[in-house]
Amino acid sequence: MRMTRVFSGVQPSGNLTLGNYVGALRQFVELQHEHDCFFCVVDLHALTLPQDPEQLRAKTAEVAALLLASGLDPAKMTLFVQSHVPAHAELSWLLNGIAYVGELSRMTQYKDKAKDRKTVTAGLLNYPILMAADILLYQADLVPIGADQKQHLELSRDVAIRFNNRFGDTFVVPEPYIPKVGARVRALTDPAKKMSKSSEVPDSYIALLDPPDVVRSKLARAVTDSGREVRYDPKEKPGVSNLLTIYSLCRGKTVKAAEGDFPGVGYAAFKEAVAEAVNDTLRPIQARYEELMSTGELRDILAGGGRRAAEVSAATLADVKRKMGLLAL
């Protein structure tokens, strides 16, 4: 009996943030010890919107290196780049014969991204089908998702069930992996919003590659609240509460214990302590990142991951093509 299989993809756009690290990447590191994990830098997904080619290449390598620097171990999981495994694009096309335009056009993300654009690509409409192909190729049992991806995973499940009903059992119907609800990191400039790697306001997030002085500067300008007391109260003191959350996550403490570190401390000293905690967390990640980017290790890891991903996905793709009636040689 095979291990439970997990698939997750990370798009090479924006800047991976501290929020991504504590909300997703740490979970990935835990999952690799318990399941057969496939983690993918989904560069084909990025093409649904205009991209600068050189920047896309650079961001793809950056994201892969940061995933590894955050603790993913190539001996324990498979990391690869989506476009290195042609089966993703091929299965996506085949599944277009199973999906319906109506269900694609109802996707909330599609409507949100399309409404303000003069032209909308077919790729943006078909994004969820490529996501379904990513997941179904590996017969994934579990898919870690955030709230913004629930609808897409439901479509992946619907497509899998529809295919199985029409052609016989082929795909595992994936289940969402809902991580344990923990503290969420909010935007430094507006704690009502989550910290987002796609934000156009650099001061709103701490990027994993931000130098120490940039971290200190961003946190010095972070929104706080009236008064001087460092106290966790998301309703009355959302700014201070967000900084306490960041401090607690970086120091491995409960929020209550973190709160106890600042009796009678003013906001300036409090922010300095938060910056020190963040920089202590980022320092080993950045050191490992620089090591990966300055040697051939990243290329070797991605090449090996691509070979395993191609090998595992080939059986699924061959089965799909046979059942759909495509002539084999």
CORKA-V678464 format. One line per field, one symbol per residue. psi: psi as a letter, one per 40 degrees, with the letter a starting at -180 (. if undefined). Layout:
psi->???
This chain:
psi->hiihhhhiihhgiahhidddddddddddddddedihhhhhhgddddeeihihdddddddddddddddddeehheeeihhihdeegeddddddddedediiddddeehddddddddeidihiddddedddddddddddefhdihhiideedddddddddddddddddeihdihhiiihhihhahhhihdegeeiihheeiegdeeihidehidddddddddeihaiiaehhihgdddgdddddddddddddefiidddddeefhehiddddddddddddddddddddddddddeeaedddddddddddddddddddddddddddeehhi.
